[in-house]
Amino acid sequence: MQRVSYLKSGWQLLKSTSERAAKQANTQFSTSRYYSHATSSFGLLFDIDGVLVRGRTPIPAAKQCFRNLVDCNGKYKVPVVFVTNAGNCMRQTKAEHLSHLLEVEVSPDQVMLSHSPLRMFTQFHKMCVLVSGQGPVEEVAHNLGFQDVVTIDMLREAYPVLDVVDHNRRPKDIVPPTKGLRPIDAVILFGEPIRWETNLQLIVDVLLTGGNPGNTWSSVRYPHIPVLACNMDLLWMAEAKNPRFGHGMFLVCLESLYKKLTGYELKYEALIGKPSVVTYNYAELLIRQQAERLGWTTPVKRVYAIGDNPMADIYGANLYNRYLQSSRHTRAQMQAQSGGGGIDPTAVDDNPKMTLAELGGASRVAEKNLPEGCCSILVCTGVYSKDQQELPSDPTQTVTEQRIFHGHRDFRFDPSLTQPSFVVQDVKEAVELVFKQEGWPLQ
């Protein structure tokens, strides 16, 4: 439980900073063109790939559904947060992209990327960290609070004899001298890189040398330096007819290589992004801030998560719902023990204990004003299609002749968590369903 305890300070710092920013924003947004005022108690979490877009192409239903989410002045009627496991850009860039595709204004504080919760991992911010992924990874890392950042390209330039799979990248004639770098304290995996062989090789070098890749490998350096990974998606949906490899596939390769070389399991300090609970905790904080900007005086009671991937979007939303129910049970016990009444303190919480990997650092089990529940809605425009067979019901049987469990190695397979609250054809139907559930008019 050490990780959970030392993440509390980072989360509280982030929460207090965010709340101060929200209060300041309330004065600025009282006449904002972004939000309209209404009284309700729900918020929406949208996945992006496979729900709103396929690669660079917007799904037609996406534009239509957002007509129901904004008023005639383009102001949002309800809190909306875009929660994606992508992490190869800045929030501002993603917000601008969504604004263009959906033809409504999307602000950066409505966008949550897979790496966004790393802001709360303050104990790593002053360490020298190696970052892997694509896009502006150095800029992203600095924006999240990391101060001493080394990229894969910086590492291969400092140690020119390490990256040799591509013969054209090998040193010609005279081998350049090695440049000195500070020992690496931790590895941050943002997303799938472009050159998998280079990243796999250099990350293994760092792990087997205790952060000093110029030294000799040693499998006795175990446990290795901390590894934090964002985005566990095995597959994702682009323009191709079939799903494409995601960062989860890269993690499978890294885990297999490390165990093949050392005989030990690769350990993660944190697994972030859907379906981890910490991702939904962070998204709920953004929903709460937007509700304040809307002028709502009552807490958000229900969150609707719309996605296309049963093992990321649906599993994560259902896992978060389980977390919320456990949190309510814990609060009731605390109130009863302090004489505040409530649920019988001897009542048993039927929900199974969550692993540290599933929690991902979440620790706010006793906080007030958490939503009462999270509802999962599965669309059929992405990874999932109605032609697919159901996942196996036996958690120990992850692979059969025709069925494969696509969840991460460190997450238990609970078949009930892959079952959505609702299945609809597309995101437009999903929004219409939510409005009907909440008794809201569609126009």
Secondary structure, DSSP 4 states (H G I P E B T S, - for coil): -HHHHHHHHHHHHHHHHHHHHHHHHHHHHTT-SSB------EEEEE--BTTTEETTEEPHHHHHHHTTTB-TTS-BSS-EEEE-S--SS-HHHHHHHHHHHHTS---GGGEE-TTGGGGG-GGGTTSEEEEESSSSHHHHHHHHT--EEEEHHHHHHHSTTS--SSGGGSPPSSPPPPPP-PPP-EEEE-S--S-HHHHHHHHHHHHHTTT-TTS---TTS-S-S-EEEE---SEE--SSSS-EE-HHHHHHHHHHHHHHHHSS----SEEESTTSHHHHHHHHHHHHHHHHHHT--S---EEEEEES-IIIIIHHHHHHHHHHHHHHHHHHHHHHHTT---S-TT----SPPPPHHHHTT---TT-TT--SEEEEEEESSSS--TTSPPPPS-TT--B-SS-B--S-TTS---GGGGS-SEEESSHHHHHHHHHHHHT----
